[in-house]
Amino acid sequence: MINRILIRIKVLQIVYAYYQKGTGDLKIAENELLLSLRRSYDLYFYFLLLIVEVTRMYERLIETKRHKYVPTDKELNPDTRLLNNRLAGQMMRNEALLKYAKEHGISWSDDLDFVKKMLDLILKSDVYADYINNPDDGYETDKEFWRLVFKRIISNSEYVEEYLEEKSIYWNEDVDIIESFVMKTIKRFDENAGGSQELMPMFNNNDDYDYVIKLFRQTLLNGEEYRKRIDRHTKNWETERVANMDMIIMQLALAEMLNFPSIPVNVTLNEFIDAAKYYSTPKSGTFINGVLDSIVDELKKEKLLFKD
């Protein structure tokens, strides 16, 4: 589930923090990296559990209104389509979700105001209005409703992003990516799978885990060598022009190019140039592109790089 785009971001953040702290403890930094990735995976389960908690919150709301001193007809006979949503019911029984939530302490019990806010946004939305007026009352309709909730309400909410970033420092860059995985998961749900529906694993395979560790270690263990090479290609630039983050991004790019034969050079360049545009200065992308292009040519001439 945790793709290589997110992995590169996490490695970049931890390597930057490693140099900032100056402690030189590689093992502590590596553990921090793995913890950061685990917290990203936690967020995936928080989002899935949000479907359950919003549904339960709606049930409590209905019961509260029904037991008012003088309830209205609408309060006595509310629309229960959301309450009876089949995907939400299946999510409540999902064995993998329940097990992970229990083992890792995943819960919205301390965030009921947030859950209530999400319920309010949903009930006031066009997505909900279209849902309760849809004559097709079936599993696929229920599934599509929650996919649209994430796509149009949760994914576009600054409130959600700010709230989650405050809830965990590890989620600052994760929200959009993890939301996309939740929508993919909803699309994959099969009514016949019941509570045994599989969820996405933390890593797609062992290669991704190995990629995390190797990229991180090679970036730091060969850092001095990589920086010397970078320095030779930045002699014409003023020292202050080469931002610290730019150096680290180029260091990561070299580590990936030289240690992962199956990853094309252009993929590495594009990914880290995009990272530079987001994490460094406005002109860093162009600067890094020029430096790395020059280094790639040099590595090929030295027969240290054999891929395109």
N, C-alpha and C positions, 0 to 999 in steps of 0.2 A: 504494500500500500504506500509506504513512504518512498516516493520516487527519487530519482537522482537529482532532480532540480532542488528539492527540499534538502537532500543530503548535502549538496554543494553549499547551500546557504548556511546550514548548521555548522559545517566544517569551517567555513569562512568566519563565522561569528566566534567560534571557540578558538581558532588560531589567532584572531585579532585580540581576544581577551588574554590569551596566553602571553603574547608579547607585551600587552599593556601591564599585566601583573608583574612580569619579569621574574617569576619564581623558578621557572625552568623545570617544573615538575610535570613531566610528560604524562605520567600515569593518572594524576589528578585531572589533568585537562582531558584525557581520553575518557575517563569516567563521566566527566561533565558533558562531553559530547553524547555519549550513550544515554545519559539521563535526559538530555534535551530531546533526543529522538523518541525516547519513551514517552515523554510528556506530549509530544505531537500525536502519538498513537492514542494517548489518553483522551485527547480532544475529540478524536473520531468517535470514541465511545460516549463521551459527554453529549455530542450532538445526537447520536442514536437514542440515548436515554432521554433526551429532551422531548422526543416524540411521545414517549411514555408519560413523562411528567406533565406535559401540556394537556394530554388526554385526561389524566387523573385530576388535574386542576379544574378542567371543564366539568367533570363529574361532580366535584365538590361545589362548584358554582351553581350547578343545576339544583342540587339538593338544598343548598342554602336558600335559593329563591323559592323553591317549593314550600319550604317551611316558614316562610314569612308570615306575619300575623294576618295580613290580607293579601295573598298572592293574586296576581292577575291571571287571566286565562292562559296567556302566553307563558307565564312562569310555571303554571301547573302542567302545561302541555308543551314543553320546549322541543326544539328540533334536536334529535339525538343522533343525527347522522355522524357528526364528529365523534361522539362518544362511542359509537358502534363501528368506527372505522376499522376495517379488517386488517390493514397493515399495522396499525397501532396495536391491535390485539395480538397479532403475530409477534410484534416486537416485544411485547410484555412477556411472552413465553420463550423468547429466544435464549437458548441454552448458553451460547457463547457470550452474549451480552450480559446475562445474569451472572455468569461465572467470573467474567473479567471485572465487572462492577464490584463484586464481592471481594475478589482477591486484591484489587487495587484501590478500594475505597472511593469508587466513582459514584457520586451522588449529587443531586440538586437540592438536597434538604436544607442547606444553608443559603440557598439562592432563590427562595420562593417568590420574592418580589420580581426577580428577573423572569421566572417562569410565567408569572401573572402578566407581565408586560408583553411577553411573546404571545400569550393567549389573546390579550386585548388586540394586538396588532393583527393577528390572524382573523379574529371575529369581525374586524372592521374592514377587512380586505376584499377586493374583487375576487381573489382566488377562492375565498370562503363562500361568497355569494354565488359564484358560478357552480361551486361544488354542491351546495344544498339544493340548487335549482336544476341540477343535472338529472334527467330522467333515467340515465344509466346508473343504477345503484349496484355496482359490482366491485370485485376485488381490484381490477385494473383501474377503475375510477378512483378508488380509495388510495391506491398506490400513487397515481398521478397527482392527486391532491397534495400529498406530502412532498413529492418531488418539486412541485410548483411553490410550495411554502418555502422550501429552502432556496429555490432559484430566485424567486421574486420578492420575498419578504426578509428572510434571514440573511441571505448573501448580500443584499443591498442596504443593510442596516448599519449605519455608523454606530448606533447605540450598541448593537451586538458586538461589533469589533472592539469598541472601546471597553466594554464590560469585560470581555474575555481577556483582553490584554492586561487589564488591571487584576484579573483573577489569577493569572500566571505570567510571569516574566518570560516563560519559554514559548508563549503563543504569539509573540509580537509579529512574526512573519508567517504564521501557520494558517490563520483563519480561512483565507480564500482557498488555499490548496486543499485543506481538509474538508471544507464544505463541498468541493467538487467530488471528493471520494464518497461522501455521504450520499450525494445524488446518484452516483454510479451504483452504490450499494442498494439503494431503494429500487432502482431499475432492475437489478438482478433478483430481487425477492420473488419467490415462487410460492403461491398459496399451498401447493402440495407438500412443500418442505416443512411446513409447520414450524415448531420450535427448533428444528434441526437445521434451519437455514444457515449456511456458512457465511461468515463475515470476512472481510479482507484481513489477511495476515499483516503483521508489522512490516516484514520484508517479503518481497515476491519470491525470493530464493536466497540461498547462501551466498551467491555472487554479490548481491547488494550489501549484505553485512560485511563481507570481505572488502568490498569497495570502500565502505565507510572507514574501516580501520586502516587500510593501506593508504588511502588518500591522505588521511590525517597524519599518519606516521611519516610518510615520505615527504610531506610538505615541511615538517619540522626537522626531521633527521637530516635532510639534504638542504635545509634552508640556507645555510651559509654559501654552499655551492651555487644554488639557484640565484641568490642575491648578487653574487659576484658577476654572474653572467648577465643579469639584468642591468647592473651598474655599467657594464661595458657598452650597453646599447642606450644608455640615458646620459652619456657624458655631455651632450650638447644641451641638456636641460638644466635649468637652475635647480639647486637642491630642494628648495621649498616647493618647486613645481611638482615634484614627485611625492604625492601624498602617501602617508604610511599605508592607508588602505589600498592604494594602487599597487604598492609593492607586494602586499600580501596576496592580492588577487592574482598578480602575475606569478607569484611563487606557487600558488595552488594550480594555476593553469599549467605550469611547467611540470609539476608533480603528476598531474593527470596525463599530460601528453607523453611523458617519458616512462610511465609505469603501467599504462593500460593500453596495450596494443590493439584491443578490439574497439576502442573509442576513436572515431575519426577526428583528425585535427580540427576540422571546421566546426564540429560539434563542441569541442572543448573551447575553441575561440569564441564562438557565438554565446555560449552559456556564461562565460566569465566576463565578456564584454557587456552583456546585459546586466550582470551583477554589478559591474562598475558604474553603470548609468544610475543604478538604484542606490547603491551604498556609498559611492564616493562623490566626486565633484561632477558638475554638468559636462565638463569636457573630458572626463576620465576615459569614457568609452573609446573615443577617437585616439587618445594618447596611448592607451593600452593596446589597442588594435595595431597601431603602427609599431610599437616596440615588440610585441609578440610575433608579428609577421616577420620582422627582421631576425628574431631569435630562431624561428622555425627554419628559415633559410640557412642559418648558420649550423643548426643541429643536423640538417640534412647533408650539408657539405662535409661535416665531421663524421658522417655515417653513424650518428647517435639516434637518428629518427628515421624510421623506414616506412612510415605510413602517410597517407594523404589526408 
